[in-house]
Amino acid sequence: MRKPSLFLALLLTLLMVAGVVALRYWAAEHIGYQDADPPLGMPVSGPPDHRFLFLSPWQTASIPRALRFDLPMGTEHGALVYNAQLFWDMNEKRGGHHTGDDLNGIGGMDTDFGDPVYATADGLVIYTGIPSPGWGKVLIIAHKATDGRTLHSMYAHLNTIDVTRGSIVARGTIVATVGTANGHYPAHLHFEMHASDGIDIGGGYASAQLTHLNPSGTVIALRNTAADDLSPSPLVRMLAEDKY
């Protein structure tokens, strides 16, 4: 009685293997496969759009711990800048609340065009691109806060982006320059902070706060040092010496 049972088990195993192989070939022909390294190819046509992606466990583990936050414009410590449009101000013309802070140099209008934009904290660059004409060039950096949260800082309407996706950057590093979104607005930096595990680029105005945080309030809350402490991030030296 055992021999037929062994034969049947072997036959079923072979049929299962043949089915898996056949399914793989069929899927490769009708669905298509992607290599393991490239990001997901969404949308279906055109280049991959990283706005659709959540961070992988490897990316999340690569985010450096941000011991301190500073404002991203004026100087690397946030001086000589004013907030022209506060976070969550209601804009009736736009039909929603402002999702970030609009930071300007103290000269106003286009006097800050091309001024440096600094990384608000140690982090991992997770997005660089132009999500829409109204946003212009956008940069997003992921940070691991001391309280364990994954936070994202977003810098928009940029003239140039001076870092690449996947780079580790230190607080105070020049990562971009102030722009106008290709002439859509007077020069300023639209600065957002998010509590999120995925890349979240919505509109500049919204009815629900969702992942948005008060940018300036979050930076102040996570500064973790005296207001007159101008010391650079230790990560600057580590990156310069290739020790990170």
N, C-alpha and C positions, 0 to 999 in steps of 0.2 A: 504493500500500500504506500510505502514511502517514496518509491521511485516515481510514480505518477505525480505525487505532490511536489517533488523537487523539480521535475520537468515542467510542471505548470508554473511554478514560481519563477523559473528561469525564463520561460516564455513571456510571462507578464513583465518581467524586468526589461527584456529586450524590446518589447512593444513600447514600454514607457520611454526608454532611451530614444527609440526611433521617433516617437511622438514629439519629444523635446527638441530633437535635432530638426525635424520637419517644421515645427513651430518657429524655431529660430530663423530658418531660411525664409519662411513665409513672411515673418515680421521684417526681416532685413529688406525683403523685396517690396513690401506694401507699406511699412511704417517708417523704416529707416532707423539707423542707430547713430549715436554720437560717441566720439572718443571720450575717455574718462576725464581728460584734463580741461577741455573747453567748457565755459559756462553754458547753461541751458539755452537752447536756441529759440527764444521767444522774442517777438512774435514769430509766426510760422515762416513768413518771408522777411528778408532783409537781415541785417546784422543782429547779433544778440543784444537784447535790451536789459541791462543789469538792474533796472528798476523793478523787474519782476522777481528778483531773487531774494531768498532768505540766506543769511550767512550759514556756511557749512560749519560743523563742529570744529574743523581744523582752523577756519578763519576766526571763529570766536575765540579759540584758544590762543591765537596769534595776537590778539588785541592787547597792547601793553596796558598796565595798570596806570591810571592817571591820578597822580598824587595831588595835583593842583590844576586849577583852571584859571585862565586869564581871558579878557576880552580880545577879540581877534583883529582889532583895527585901531589906528592912531599911532601907537607904538606897540612893540610886542607885549606891553603891559597894559594897553588900553587907554593911554592918555590921549589928549587932543582930539577927542571925538564926541559927537552928540548923537542922540537917538531922535531921528526925525519922525518916525512913526512907531509907536510902542506896540509891543506884542498884545494881541487880542483887542486892539482898538477896533471899534465898529466903523466900517466904511460903507455907507448907504449906497454910494454909486456902484461899488463893486458887489454889494449884496452879501457881505460876510465880514467876519473878523480877521484882522491881520495875523498871519501865522508866524511872524517873526519880528525881529527888530530891524529897522532900517538905519544903519549906522553911517554917519557922514563925517568927513573932516570938518573942522571948525570954520573953514572958509566957505562952506556951502556950495550948492550947485555942482559944477564939474571941476572944482579946484582940487578934488581928491582923486580925479581920474588917474589910474596907473599907480596909486599908492599901494604899498604892500599890505597883504592880508596874511595874518599869522595863524598858525594852528592854535586853537584855544586850549589844547591839552595834548599830552602824549597820545598817539593813536595810530590806527591802521586806515589807510586810504581805501575806501570800498566803492567809490563811484566817482568818475569824471566823465562829463559829457554835456550835451545840449538836449535836455528832455523836451523842450518846446521853444519857439522863438521868444515867447514872453519871459521865460526863465533865463534865456541866454546860457552861458557856460556855468555849470554847477559842479561843485566839489562836495563830497560827503566823507567825513572821517569818523570812524568808530572808536569809542573810548570805553575802558572798563573803570567805572568809578570806584572809589574806596568803599562804598556801601554795597558793591557787588552788581550794581545795575549796568547793563550795556546801554550806553548813550551814543547818539549820533549828532555831530555838529554839521550843519549844512551852510554852505557859502554860495550865494547866487548872484547873478547879473555880472559875472566876472569878465574882466578884459583878457586875462591870461590865467591858465592853470599851470603851475610850475612843478607839480609832482605827478607821479603816475599811479594808477590803480595797483594796489598790493604793496605800496611803499609804507614803511614805518616812519612816522614823523614825530619830532619832539615839539613840546610846547614852545611857542615863540619862533618856530621855523617859518620862513616865508613860503607859503604854499600857493599863493595866487596874487593877483592885483585887482584893484577896484575897477569896475567897468560900468557900462550902461545897458547891458543886454543888447548890444549892437544898435545902440541909438534909441531904444524904446523908452528910456527914462534918463533923468539927470543922474550923474555918477553917484552911486552909493553901494554899500554892501547890505544885501538882505541876508540876515543871519538867523538861523533856526537851530533849536535843540529838540531832539526826539528821544523818547524812551522806547526802543524798538529792537527787535531781533532781525528785521528785514529792512531793505532800502525803501524808504517811504518818501516819494516826491509827489505831493498833491498839488493844490493850487496855492497861490499867495494869500487867498482869503478862504475862509471856511465857516460853516455854521456849527460844527462840532469839533471839540479840541482833540479828541482821540489821542494820538501819540505825542502831540506837540507839548513842549514845556516852555515856560517863560525863559527865553534865552539868557538875558542879563541876570535875572533872578537865580537861575541855575548856576551860572558862572560864579556869582557872588557867594552862593551857598556852598560851593565846592572849591572855593579858593584855598581854604585850609592853611592860610598863612596870613601874616600881618599885611595891611594895605600898602605899607612902604617897603615890603620885601621884594626886591627886584632881581633875585637870584635866578639864573637860568635853570632849565631842566637838566638833571643829571644824565638824561637820555641823550642829550646833545653830544656829550663827550663819549659816551658808549658807542654811538653810531659813528662818530669820527674815527674811533679806534677800532671799529669793526668788532665790537665785543657784544653786540646784541644779537 
